[in-house]
Amino acid sequence: RRGLALRALGRLDDALAVLEEGLGLEPDHRDLREALGATRDLIVAADTAAESPDGDRFERLVAWLLEGGAAFPDLYLKRYGEGDRGVHCRTTIANNKRVLF
């Protein structure tokens, strides 16, 4: 839970360290593996956004969502190229499940 809380606060490097530590203690824990993968995806997306000309807008969007209390544990944002971004699911999402709150 600590790793997810850190990730929600945008402290991705801290979240990554905590999740890796947890996975070291429980290597077969499926939720930890998924959370670790999702956190790595966010770090890659943030790095990609920082390298892009519109990176500031991308980072501002994520920061705005997190600062406003948004949570989107089943989603991640990804940048593909100049002006091309997408929102993706980390897992299969059931019908009528709220994915952004």
PLY file of the C-alpha trace (Angstrom):
ply
format ascii 1.0
element vertex 101
property float x
property float y
property float z
element edge 100
property int vertex1
property int vertex2
end_header
0.00 0.00 0.00
2.86 2.38 0.70
4.21 1.99 -2.82
0.80 2.75 -4.32
0.41 5.79 -2.08
3.83 7.10 -3.13
2.95 6.52 -6.77
-0.33 8.39 -6.36
1.64 11.30 -4.89
3.87 11.32 -7.96
6.90 10.09 -6.03
7.66 7.45 -8.61
11.26 6.68 -7.69
10.30 6.18 -4.03
7.33 4.03 -5.06
9.57 1.92 -7.29
12.03 1.28 -4.43
9.26 0.29 -2.00
7.57 -2.00 -4.52
10.87 -3.68 -5.41
11.55 -4.23 -1.72
8.09 -5.75 -1.25
8.55 -8.02 -4.26
11.86 -9.16 -2.78
9.95 -10.28 0.31
7.03 -11.79 -1.62
8.26 -12.67 -5.14
5.01 -14.44 -6.13
2.69 -11.57 -5.11
0.71 -10.82 -8.29
-0.53 -7.38 -7.20
2.99 -6.26 -6.33
4.25 -7.40 -9.73
1.47 -5.47 -11.49
2.05 -2.36 -9.37
5.79 -2.53 -10.06
5.21 -2.83 -13.80
2.72 0.03 -13.77
5.15 2.23 -11.84
7.94 1.45 -14.30
5.57 2.38 -17.15
4.84 5.71 -15.48
8.54 6.42 -15.06
9.18 5.65 -18.74
6.22 7.83 -19.75
7.49 10.68 -17.57
10.99 10.36 -19.01
9.63 10.31 -22.55
7.46 13.32 -21.84
10.40 15.22 -20.40
12.37 14.62 -23.59
9.58 15.77 -25.85
8.82 19.31 -26.97
5.35 19.06 -25.44
6.67 17.26 -22.34
5.73 20.13 -20.08
2.08 19.80 -21.07
2.15 16.05 -20.48
3.76 16.44 -17.07
1.37 19.25 -16.15
-1.59 17.05 -17.02
-0.39 14.19 -14.81
0.52 16.61 -12.00
-2.87 18.31 -12.27
-4.66 14.98 -12.06
-2.65 13.85 -9.04
-2.86 17.20 -7.25
-6.62 17.17 -7.73
-6.79 13.81 -5.99
-7.36 11.76 -9.13
-6.52 8.10 -8.97
-6.23 5.86 -11.99
-4.61 2.64 -10.79
-5.78 0.63 -13.80
-4.63 3.16 -16.42
-1.37 4.61 -17.68
-0.55 7.39 -20.08
1.94 6.85 -22.88
3.55 9.15 -25.42
4.18 7.72 -28.89
5.53 10.66 -30.80
5.09 14.32 -31.55
1.58 15.12 -30.36
0.58 11.45 -30.09
-0.39 10.21 -26.66
-2.68 7.49 -25.39
-4.38 6.18 -22.31
-4.03 2.43 -21.79
-5.33 -0.21 -19.39
-2.92 -2.09 -17.16
-5.37 -4.96 -16.71
-8.67 -6.15 -18.10
-11.36 -3.81 -16.87
-14.80 -5.11 -15.98
-17.91 -3.47 -17.41
-19.10 -0.48 -15.39
-15.88 -0.29 -13.35
-14.82 3.28 -12.65
-11.25 3.73 -13.89
-10.63 7.38 -13.06
-11.70 8.87 -9.75
0 1
1 2
2 3
3 4
4 5
5 6
6 7
7 8
8 9
9 10
10 11
11 12
12 13
13 14
14 15
15 16
16 17
17 18
18 19
19 20
20 21
21 22
22 23
23 24
24 25
25 26
26 27
27 28
28 29
29 30
30 31
31 32
32 33
33 34
34 35
35 36
36 37
37 38
38 39
39 40
40 41
41 42
42 43
43 44
44 45
45 46
46 47
47 48
48 49
49 50
50 51
51 52
52 53
53 54
54 55
55 56
56 57
57 58
58 59
59 60
60 61
61 62
62 63
63 64
64 65
65 66
66 67
67 68
68 69
69 70
70 71
71 72
72 73
73 74
74 75
75 76
76 77
77 78
78 79
79 80
80 81
81 82
82 83
83 84
84 85
85 86
86 87
87 88
88 89
89 90
90 91
91 92
92 93
93 94
94 95
95 96
96 97
97 98
98 99
99 100
